[in-house]
Amino acid sequence: RVFSLLEKTWLGTPIKFTWQKTSGNYLAVTGADHIVKIFDRHGQKRSEINLSGNCVAMDWDKDGDILAVIAEKSSCIYLWDANTNKTSQLDSGM
């Protein structure tokens, strides 16, 4: 066990999570609260991404630099950069 997350907002709801590829320094977790929370490998919260709806999918690029998140009823793809700790949005046009 690396660390435990005790978020009350996730109790009783299905969660999605993904470890950063390659280095494994970050864990991205989301539940029914429409917020992706990004934790470092020590369990410290580093960032949050507020989504417009439930998270449909999220994954890291092959190098683990960028986390991409897709939310329900949104044409935007949320991108979080692990190197700069900044979030941006890309309009998919869909």
C-alpha positions as CSV (number, residue, x, y, z in Angstrom):
1,R,0.0,0.0,0.0
2,V,1.3,3.4,-1.0
3,F,-1.4,5.6,0.7
4,S,-5.1,5.6,1.4
5,L,-7.7,8.2,0.3
6,L,-10.5,9.0,2.7
7,E,-12.7,11.3,0.6
8,K,-16.3,11.3,2.0
9,T,-17.6,12.4,-1.4
10,W,-16.6,9.1,-2.9
11,L,-18.4,6.9,-0.3
12,G,-21.0,4.6,-2.0
13,T,-20.2,5.8,-5.5
14,P,-18.2,4.1,-8.2
15,I,-14.9,5.8,-8.8
16,K,-12.5,5.9,-11.8
17,F,-8.7,6.2,-11.3
18,T,-5.5,6.0,-13.2
19,W,-1.9,6.0,-12.3
20,Q,0.5,8.2,-14.3
21,K,2.3,6.1,-16.9
22,T,6.1,5.6,-16.9
23,S,7.0,7.3,-13.6
24,G,3.9,6.7,-11.5
25,N,4.2,9.9,-9.6
26,Y,0.5,10.9,-9.8
27,L,-2.8,9.3,-9.3
28,A,-6.0,10.8,-10.8
29,V,-9.3,9.9,-9.1
30,T,-12.9,10.9,-9.8
31,G,-16.3,10.0,-8.5
32,A,-19.8,11.3,-8.6
33,D,-18.8,14.9,-7.5
34,H,-17.6,15.8,-11.1
35,I,-14.1,16.6,-9.8
36,V,-10.9,14.9,-10.9
37,K,-8.5,15.1,-8.0
38,I,-4.8,14.5,-8.7
39,F,-2.6,13.2,-5.9
40,D,1.2,12.7,-5.8
41,R,2.6,9.4,-4.7
42,H,2.6,10.5,-1.0
43,G,-1.1,11.1,-1.0
44,Q,-0.9,14.9,-1.2
45,K,-3.5,16.6,-3.4
46,R,-1.7,18.5,-6.2
47,S,-4.6,19.7,-8.4
48,E,-8.3,19.5,-9.2
49,I,-10.2,19.6,-12.5
50,N,-13.9,20.6,-12.2
51,L,-15.9,18.8,-14.9
52,S,-19.2,19.8,-16.4
53,G,-20.6,16.3,-15.9
54,N,-19.6,12.8,-14.9
55,C,-16.2,11.6,-16.1
56,V,-16.6,9.2,-19.1
57,A,-12.9,8.4,-19.4
58,M,-9.5,9.5,-18.5
59,D,-6.0,8.4,-19.4
60,W,-2.4,9.5,-19.5
61,D,-0.4,10.0,-22.7
62,K,2.3,7.4,-23.4
63,D,5.0,9.4,-21.5
64,G,2.8,10.3,-18.6
65,D,3.1,14.0,-19.1
66,I,-0.5,14.8,-20.0
67,L,-3.7,13.5,-18.4
68,A,-6.8,13.7,-20.7
69,V,-10.3,13.7,-19.3
70,I,-13.6,13.4,-21.1
71,A,-16.9,14.4,-19.4
72,E,-20.5,13.7,-20.2
73,K,-22.4,16.3,-22.2
74,S,-19.2,18.3,-22.9
75,S,-17.4,18.8,-26.2
76,C,-14.2,19.7,-24.4
77,I,-11.3,17.4,-23.5
78,Y,-9.7,18.5,-20.3
79,L,-5.9,18.3,-20.3
80,W,-3.7,18.4,-17.2
81,D,0.0,18.9,-17.6
82,A,2.1,17.1,-15.0
83,N,5.1,19.2,-15.7
84,T,3.5,22.7,-15.2
85,N,0.5,21.6,-13.0
86,K,-1.8,23.5,-15.4
87,T,-5.2,22.6,-16.9
88,S,-6.3,23.5,-20.4
89,Q,-9.3,22.6,-22.5
90,L,-9.4,21.4,-26.1
91,D,-12.7,21.7,-28.0
92,S,-13.3,18.4,-29.8
93,G,-16.1,19.9,-31.9
94,M,-18.3,16.8,-31.1
